[in-house]
Amino acid sequence: MVHENSLWPKGLAIAAPASGSGKTTLTLGLLGALRARGHVVQPFKNGPDYIDPAFHAVAAGRVSYNLDGWAMGAGLLRSIAAQAMGADIVVFEGAMGLYDGTPDPGRDGRGTTAELAKRFGWPVVLVLDAKGQGQSAAATALGFARHPEAPPFAGAIMNNVASPRHEAMIRSEMDRLGLPMLGALPRNPEIVLPERHLGLVQAGEQADLPQVLAKLADFVADHVDLAALEAAAGAAPAPTPGPWPKPPAQRIALARDVAFAFAYPHMLEGWRRAGAEILPFSPLADEAPDPSADLVWLPGGYPELHAGQLAAASRFLTGLRAFAQTKPVHGECGGYMVLGAALIDKAGTRHAMAGLLGLVTSYEKRRLHLGYRKATLQAPMPGQAAGATLWGHEFHYSTILEQPDAPLAEVRGAAGQMVPETGSVRGQVSGSFFHLIAE
């Protein structure tokens, strides 16, 4: 139990002016480098993201949790942050730019990295891509450090530094402006993590990932002042945690493989804390859900990359259909697509899915759907009654071609605008492109 007068473990927030600056590369290297120095390191990730935390977990040897000020209330944020108790240091990876968030506030703010860094007392390490600039990199750091909403500023680490002379130019200006420079990462094309349409290729799909992360840890240790970085870590008082998410059933058959990997650790933690039993199965291995379960839950992932294999998974599909005759089934995003009648892949090939909903989706006709979502249920779904309000997000590239079933929810974006992806419900089967973050 966390008591009112205790502190969160000391930590640092890894932030940047924008996406693509090197936050994830630095975070993964720091996790490994600090762990190699004998520290127990607790990773966190700001905002909706399934992929980066899986890499964090491999690098740190400890589950990485999402913290989201837009979708989560203060109590749940405190509960998740309390998972760091017992660690020596926290490394919290930000999202996008340090001050980037929604125009309108959600449950505990606009979802910015700056807000959460201030809440938990974790000073910011600003990652700056120094390619194509010299002293101006220091001016950027000054602006971020002196912003009126600035969290404590630990210092900056320059990325893509071209030469020792380039580093010296920036370091001299940082010194003149009174800003700590904690490291300089030279350009290194040999350390690259492969990407695809939703971000990095998943950690579970990279057999050589431990070796890559070990090289990255050594790279960061060689070019970052780890002692100064550790000394800059800070923490705020830790109030009592709040409630965790409630499980949607007592015994939950959960699809788990590289096609269905997008289940938030804090959701599963909440389910387990309430005594729910999670029964994993792999649709890609043609495993059927446990027929003794109370609920089948199909999370999101990459079914569009495995549509032919899923369409041929007869034991999985037969078992899922049989289960749905008497018990509830729910799918999120990719799971929703698999519950539908068909999925059209990138090449335009139509693959028959479970047919428990009439949904037809196309990955051939790609369009980005991205953003926070607030859903008001128009029909019940597992664990939630009609009328309940849920907080989450949507992130996919598939297009709905047919959606003939009754809508599951009225869905709005962060600014309150109506969203056409309402989800579907047919009997005890429900699904939506909406990813649940908090109730």
C-alpha positions in Angstrom: 0.0 0.0 0.0 1.2 3.5 -0.9 0.8 6.0 2.0 0.1 9.7 1.6 3.5 10.8 3.0 5.6 8.4 0.9 7.3 9.2 -2.4 7.1 7.6 -5.8 10.4 6.0 -6.7 12.7 8.5 -8.3 12.4 8.7 -12.0 12.9 10.6 -15.2 10.6 11.4 -18.1 12.1 10.9 -21.6 10.5 13.6 -23.8 11.2 15.4 -27.1 9.9 18.3 -29.2 8.3 15.8 -31.6 7.9 12.2 -32.7 10.8 10.7 -34.5 13.4 12.5 -32.3 14.8 9.3 -30.7 12.7 8.9 -27.5 12.2 5.1 -27.9 15.8 4.4 -28.9 17.1 6.3 -25.9 14.5 4.8 -23.5 15.4 1.3 -24.5 19.1 2.0 -24.2 18.7 3.6 -20.8 16.6 0.7 -19.5 19.3 -1.7 -20.4 22.2 0.5 -19.3 20.7 1.2 -15.9 19.8 -2.4 -15.4 23.4 -3.3 -16.2 24.5 -1.0 -13.4 22.5 -3.1 -11.0 19.3 -1.1 -10.8 15.8 -2.4 -10.8 14.2 -0.2 -13.4 10.4 0.4 -13.8 9.3 1.5 -17.3 6.2 3.4 -18.2 4.8 4.8 -21.4 2.6 7.9 -21.9 -0.6 7.5 -23.8 -2.2 4.8 -25.9 0.6 2.5 -27.1 0.7 -1.3 -27.2 4.0 -1.7 -29.0 6.6 0.4 -27.2 5.8 -1.1 -23.7 6.5 -4.6 -25.0 10.0 -3.5 -25.9 10.4 -1.8 -22.5 9.5 -5.1 -20.8 12.2 -7.0 -22.7 14.8 -4.3 -22.0 13.9 -3.8 -18.3 12.9 -7.3 -17.4 9.8 -5.8 -15.8 6.2 -5.1 -17.1 5.8 -1.7 -18.6 2.5 0.1 -18.0 0.7 2.9 -19.8 -0.1 6.1 -18.0 -2.8 8.2 -19.8 -4.0 11.5 -18.3 -6.8 12.0 -20.9 -8.5 8.6 -20.4 -7.5 7.6 -16.9 -8.8 9.2 -13.7 -6.3 10.3 -10.9 -7.0 7.1 -8.9 -6.1 4.7 -11.6 -3.0 6.8 -12.5 -1.9 6.5 -8.9 -2.5 2.7 -8.9 -0.5 2.1 -12.0 2.4 4.4 -10.8 2.5 2.4 -7.6 3.6 -0.6 -9.6 7.0 1.1 -9.5 7.3 0.5 -5.7 10.3 -1.7 -5.2 12.1 -0.4 -8.2 15.2 1.8 -7.9 14.4 4.2 -10.7 11.5 5.0 -13.1 12.0 5.6 -16.8 8.8 7.2 -18.3 8.7 7.5 -22.1 6.7 10.3 -23.4 4.5 10.5 -26.5 4.9 12.9 -29.4 6.2 16.3 -28.1 6.5 17.1 -24.4 3.5 19.5 -24.5 1.4 17.8 -27.2 -2.1 16.7 -26.1 -5.7 17.1 -26.9 -7.3 20.5 -27.4 -9.9 19.7 -24.7 -9.1 18.1 -21.4 -10.2 14.6 -20.5 -10.3 13.0 -17.0 -7.0 14.2 -15.7 -5.7 16.7 -18.3 -4.9 16.8 -22.0 -2.8 13.7 -22.0 0.5 15.5 -22.3 3.8 14.1 -21.1 4.5 17.3 -19.2 1.4 16.9 -17.1 2.3 13.4 -15.9 5.9 14.3 -15.4 4.8 17.1 -13.1 2.2 14.9 -11.3 4.8 12.3 -10.4 7.8 14.6 -10.0 9.9 13.0 -12.7 12.3 15.6 -14.2 12.4 15.7 -18.0 15.3 14.5 -20.1 14.8 16.2 -23.5 15.9 14.3 -26.5 16.8 16.6 -29.4 17.6 15.5 -32.9 20.6 17.7 -33.7 20.8 16.8 -37.3 21.2 20.0 -39.4 21.6 22.4 -36.5 24.3 23.5 -34.0 23.7 26.1 -31.3 20.0 26.3 -32.2 19.6 22.9 -30.5 20.4 24.6 -27.2 17.9 27.4 -28.0 15.2 24.7 -28.4 16.1 23.1 -25.1 15.9 26.5 -23.4 12.4 27.1 -24.8 11.2 23.7 -23.5 12.8 24.2 -20.1 11.3 27.7 -19.6 7.8 26.9 -20.9 5.2 28.1 -18.3 3.9 24.6 -17.9 7.4 23.0 -17.7 8.1 20.1 -15.4 11.5 20.1 -13.6 14.2 19.9 -16.3 17.0 17.3 -15.8 18.8 18.2 -19.0 19.1 17.3 -22.7 20.6 14.5 -24.7 21.5 15.3 -28.3 20.7 12.6 -31.0 22.2 12.3 -34.5 25.4 14.2 -33.6 27.6 14.2 -36.6 31.1 14.7 -35.0 33.0 15.7 -31.9 33.1 19.2 -33.2 29.3 19.2 -33.7 28.9 18.0 -30.1 31.3 20.7 -28.8 29.4 23.5 -30.6 26.1 22.4 -28.9 27.6 21.7 -25.5 29.3 25.2 -25.4 25.9 26.9 -26.1 24.1 24.6 -23.5 26.7 25.7 -20.9 26.3 29.4 -21.8 22.6 29.1 -21.3 23.0 27.2 -18.0 21.4 24.0 -19.3 22.8 20.5 -18.4 23.8 18.4 -21.4 23.6 14.8 -20.3 24.9 13.1 -23.5 25.4 13.1 -27.2 24.4 10.1 -29.3 26.4 9.9 -32.6 24.7 8.8 -35.8 24.6 5.0 -35.8 22.8 3.4 -38.7 23.6 -0.1 -37.4 21.1 0.3 -34.5 17.7 0.4 -36.2 14.5 -1.2 -35.1 12.2 -2.3 -38.0 8.9 -0.6 -38.5 5.5 -1.2 -40.0 2.1 0.6 -40.3 1.3 0.9 -36.6 4.8 1.5 -35.3 7.7 -0.8 -34.6 7.5 -4.5 -35.6 6.3 -6.2 -32.4 8.9 -7.3 -29.9 7.6 -10.9 -30.0 8.3 -11.0 -33.8 12.0 -10.2 -33.5 14.1 -13.2 -32.6 17.3 -11.2 -32.3 15.8 -8.5 -30.1 17.8 -9.3 -26.9 21.1 -8.9 -28.9 19.9 -5.6 -30.5 18.9 -4.2 -27.1 22.2 -5.2 -25.5 24.0 -3.3 -28.3 21.7 -0.3 -27.7 22.4 -0.4 -23.9 26.1 -0.3 -24.5 25.7 2.5 -27.1 23.8 4.6 -24.6 26.2 3.8 -21.7 29.1 5.0 -23.9 27.6 8.3 -24.8 25.4 9.4 -21.9 26.5 10.5 -18.4 24.5 7.9 -16.5 25.8 9.1 -13.1 24.5 12.6 -13.8 21.3 11.3 -15.2 20.7 9.2 -12.0 21.5 12.2 -9.8 18.9 14.2 -11.7 16.0 11.8 -11.0 13.2 13.0 -8.7 9.9 12.1 -7.3 6.7 13.6 -5.8 4.6 12.6 -2.8 2.6 9.4 -3.5 -1.1 9.6 -2.5 -3.2 6.5 -1.9 -4.0 4.5 -5.1 -7.5 4.2 -6.5 -9.5 1.4 -8.1 -8.3 -0.9 -10.9 -10.4 -1.8 -14.0 -13.1 -4.4 -13.2 -13.0 -7.8 -15.0 -15.8 -8.4 -17.6 -16.1 -12.0 -16.4 -14.7 -14.5 -13.9 -13.0 -16.8 -16.4 -11.8 -15.0 -19.6 -10.5 -16.9 -22.7 -8.1 -14.3 -24.1 -6.6 -14.5 -27.6 -2.8 -14.0 -27.3 -0.4 -14.2 -30.2 1.2 -11.8 -32.7 -2.1 -11.3 -34.4 -3.9 -10.5 -31.1 -1.2 -8.8 -28.9 -2.9 -5.5 -28.0 -4.1 -6.0 -24.5 -3.1 -3.3 -22.0 -1.2 -4.6 -19.0 -3.1 -2.4 -16.6 -6.4 -3.9 -17.8 -5.1 -7.5 -17.3 -3.6 -6.5 -13.9 -7.0 -5.1 -12.8 -8.8 -8.3 -13.9 -6.3 -10.5 -12.0 -6.5 -8.4 -8.9 -10.2 -8.9 -8.8 -9.7 -12.6 -8.9 -10.5 -13.2 -12.6 -8.8 -16.2 -14.3 -7.3 -15.5 -17.7 -7.1 -18.4 -20.1 -4.9 -17.6 -23.1 -5.2 -19.3 -26.5 -3.6 -18.7 -29.9 -5.9 -18.4 -32.9 -2.8 -18.4 -35.2 -1.9 -21.8 -33.7 -5.5 -22.9 -34.5 -6.4 -23.2 -30.8 -10.1 -22.9 -29.8 -11.1 -20.9 -26.8 -11.6 -22.9 -23.6 -15.3 -23.9 -23.7 -15.5 -23.7 -19.9 -14.7 -20.0 -19.9 -17.4 -17.4 -19.2 -16.2 -15.0 -22.0 -14.1 -14.9 -25.1 -12.1 -11.6 -25.5 -10.3 -11.0 -28.8 -8.0 -8.0 -28.4 -6.5 -6.0 -31.3 -3.4 -6.7 -33.2 -2.5 -7.5 -36.8 -5.1 -9.9 -38.2 -4.8 -8.1 -41.6 -1.3 -9.5 -41.9 -2.4 -13.1 -41.1 -5.9 -13.1 -42.7 -5.3 -16.3 -44.8 -4.0 -18.2 -41.8 -6.9 -17.1 -39.6 -9.4 -18.0 -42.3 -7.9 -21.5 -42.4 -7.9 -21.9 -38.6 -10.9 -24.3 -38.6 -10.5 -25.4 -34.9 -10.4 -21.8 -33.8 -13.3 -20.6 -35.9 -15.5 -23.7 -35.1 -14.8 -23.4 -31.4 -15.4 -19.6 -31.4 -18.8 -20.1 -33.2 -19.8 -22.8 -30.8 -18.9 -20.7 -27.8 -20.9 -17.7 -29.1 -24.1 -19.8 -29.2 -24.4 -19.7 -25.4 -21.8 -17.3 -24.0 -20.6 -13.7 -24.8 -17.8 -12.9 -27.2 -16.2 -9.4 -27.6 -13.6 -8.1 -30.0 -11.5 -4.9 -30.0 -10.2 -3.5 -33.3 -8.4 -6.5 -34.9 -10.6 -8.8 -32.8 -13.6 -7.0 -34.1 -12.5 -7.5 -37.7 -12.1 -11.3 -37.1 -15.6 -11.5 -35.6 -17.0 -10.1 -38.9 -18.0 -11.8 -42.1 -14.9 -11.0 -44.1 -11.5 -9.2 -44.1 -9.9 -8.0 -47.3 -6.2 -7.9 -47.2 -3.6 -5.5 -48.7 -3.6 -7.5 -52.0 -7.4 -7.3 -52.3 -8.0 -10.9 -51.4 -11.2 -11.5 -49.5 -10.9 -13.9 -46.5 -13.9 -15.3 -44.7 -13.8 -14.6 -40.9 -16.0 -15.9 -38.0 -19.2 -14.5 -39.4 -20.6 -13.7 -35.9 -21.1 -10.2 -37.0 -21.9 -8.9 -40.5 -18.8 -6.6 -40.6 -16.7 -6.5 -43.7 -13.4 -4.6 -43.5 -10.7 -3.8 -46.0 -7.0 -3.3 -45.5 -6.7 -2.8 -49.3 -8.6 0.5 -49.0 -6.4 2.0 -46.3 -7.2 5.1 -44.3 -5.8 6.2 -40.9 -8.2 6.3 -38.0 -6.4 7.7 -35.0 -7.4 9.5 -31.8 -8.9 9.3 -28.3 -12.5 8.1 -28.1 -15.3 8.4 -25.5 -18.0 5.8 -26.0 -21.5 5.7 -24.5 -22.9 2.2 -24.8 -26.2 1.8 -26.6 -26.3 -1.9 -25.8 -24.6 -3.9 -23.1 -21.2 -5.5 -23.6 -19.3 -7.9 -21.3 -18.8 -6.2 -17.9 -20.7 -3.1 -18.9 -24.4 -2.1 -19.0 -26.1 0.0 -21.7 -25.5 3.7 -20.9 -22.0 3.2 -19.5 -19.3 5.6 -20.5 -16.0 4.2 -21.5 -12.7 6.0 -22.3 -10.2 4.7 -24.9 -8.8 5.3 -28.4 -8.8 4.1 -32.0 -5.8 3.4 -34.2 -6.0 1.4 -37.4 -5.8 1.7 -41.2 -8.8 -0.5 -42.2 -11.9 0.7 -43.9 -15.4 -0.5 -43.0 -17.2 -1.7 -46.2 -20.3 -3.2 -44.5 -21.6 -2.9 -40.9 -25.2 -4.1 -40.9 -25.6 -4.9 -37.2 -27.0 -2.7 -34.5 -24.5 -0.1 -33.2 -22.7 -0.9 -29.9 -22.1 2.7 -28.8 -22.2 6.3 -29.6 -18.6 7.2 -30.1 -17.0 10.7 -29.9 -13.5 12.0 -30.4 -11.5 14.0 -27.8 -13.1 17.3 -29.0 -16.6 15.9 -28.8 -17.1 15.2 -32.5 -19.2 12.2 -33.5 -17.2 9.3 -34.9 -18.8 6.9 -37.4 -17.0 3.7 -36.1 -19.8 2.8 -33.6 -19.0 -0.9 -33.2 -21.6 -3.6 -33.6 -23.7 -6.0 -31.5 -25.6 -9.1 -32.5 -27.0 -11.2 -29.7 -24.2 -11.9 -27.2 -21.5 -11.0 -29.7 -20.1 -7.4 -29.7 -17.1 -5.6 -31.0 -15.7 -2.2 -31.9 -12.6 -0.5 -33.2 -12.6 1.3 -29.8 -9.7 0.1 -27.5 -10.8 0.3 -23.9 -8.4 2.2 -21.5 -10.6 3.0 -18.5 -14.2 2.9 -17.3 
